[in-house]
Amino acid sequence: MLEKIKKLKSENIANPPASVWQYEYNGQVVYYIPAKCCDIPSLLYDSNCNLICSPDGGFTGKGDGKCKDFFDKRTKEKLIWKDDRE
């Protein structure tokens, strides 16, 4: 996940600020990167940084449809990183 955060730090400042959240989902630790803007999908990674799905965002606002239950089933929310640049 450190590589993903490093990449986010190298990009332009987003509004709202970029962030990485850790959850437990379907019995595993996952990392959620919220969408930066309207048509951009969010990203959900497993603990090995493999992309699982896009829970929301994108053109429909509903992600890619591969993990429709993420927001209902996620637990143990923890903020891992948030961009504090101004």
HUDALIN-V873293 format. One record per residue. N is the residue number from 1. RES is the residue in one small letter. SS is DSSP state (hx for helix, st for strand, lp for the rest). PHI is phi in radians with two decimals (NA if undefined). Layout:
n:N res:RES ss:SS phi:PHI
n:N res:RES ss:SS phi:PHI
This chain:
n:1 res:m ss:lp phi:NA
n:2 res:l ss:hx phi:-1.05
n:3 res:e ss:hx phi:-1.15
n:4 res:k ss:hx phi:-1.12
n:5 res:i ss:hx phi:-1.15
n:6 res:k ss:hx phi:-1.03
n:7 res:k ss:hx phi:-1.11
n:8 res:l ss:hx phi:-1.06
n:9 res:k ss:hx phi:-1.15
n:10 res:s ss:hx phi:-1.45
n:11 res:e ss:lp phi:-1.53
n:12 res:n ss:lp phi:-1.07
n:13 res:i ss:lp phi:-1.12
n:14 res:a ss:lp phi:-1.73
n:15 res:n ss:lp phi:-2.30
n:16 res:p ss:lp phi:-1.27
n:17 res:p ss:lp phi:-1.01
n:18 res:a ss:lp phi:-1.08
n:19 res:s ss:st phi:-2.68
n:20 res:v ss:st phi:-2.27
n:21 res:w ss:st phi:-2.07
n:22 res:q ss:st phi:-1.84
n:23 res:y ss:st phi:-2.44
n:24 res:e ss:st phi:-1.87
n:25 res:y ss:st phi:-2.56
n:26 res:n ss:lp phi:0.91
n:27 res:g ss:lp phi:1.38
n:28 res:q ss:st phi:-2.34
n:29 res:v ss:st phi:-1.38
n:30 res:v ss:st phi:-2.31
n:31 res:y ss:st phi:-2.18
n:32 res:y ss:st phi:-1.96
n:33 res:i ss:st phi:-1.98
n:34 res:p ss:lp phi:-1.06
n:35 res:a ss:lp phi:-1.09
n:36 res:k ss:lp phi:-1.41
n:37 res:c ss:lp phi:-2.78
n:38 res:c ss:lp phi:-0.70
n:39 res:d ss:lp phi:-1.63
n:40 res:i ss:lp phi:-1.69
n:41 res:p ss:lp phi:-1.30
n:42 res:s ss:lp phi:-1.29
n:43 res:l ss:st phi:-2.29
n:44 res:l ss:st phi:-2.15
n:45 res:y ss:st phi:-2.00
n:46 res:d ss:st phi:-1.43
n:47 res:s ss:lp phi:-1.21
n:48 res:n ss:lp phi:-1.77
n:49 res:c ss:lp phi:1.14
n:50 res:n ss:lp phi:-1.58
n:51 res:l ss:st phi:-1.17
n:52 res:i ss:st phi:-1.60
n:53 res:c ss:st phi:-3.00
n:54 res:s ss:lp phi:-2.09
n:55 res:p ss:lp phi:-1.13
n:56 res:d ss:lp phi:-2.67
n:57 res:g ss:st phi:1.45
n:58 res:g ss:lp phi:1.40
n:59 res:f ss:lp phi:-1.08
n:60 res:t ss:lp phi:-1.55
n:61 res:g ss:st phi:1.44
n:62 res:k ss:st phi:-1.90
n:63 res:g ss:lp phi:1.19
n:64 res:d ss:lp phi:-1.66
n:65 res:g ss:lp phi:1.38
n:66 res:k ss:lp phi:-1.48
n:67 res:c ss:lp phi:-2.54
n:68 res:k ss:lp phi:-1.04
n:69 res:d ss:lp phi:-1.64
n:70 res:f ss:hx phi:-0.96
n:71 res:f ss:hx phi:-1.21
n:72 res:d ss:hx phi:-1.45
n:73 res:k ss:hx phi:-1.77
n:74 res:r ss:lp phi:-1.18
n:75 res:t ss:st phi:-2.48
n:76 res:k ss:st phi:0.96
n:77 res:e ss:st phi:-1.09
n:78 res:k ss:st phi:-2.59
n:79 res:l ss:st phi:-1.30
n:80 res:i ss:st phi:-1.62
n:81 res:w ss:st phi:-2.76
n:82 res:k ss:st phi:-2.45
n:83 res:d ss:lp phi:-1.18
n:84 res:d ss:lp phi:-1.86
n:85 res:r ss:lp phi:-1.22
n:86 res:e ss:lp phi:-2.05
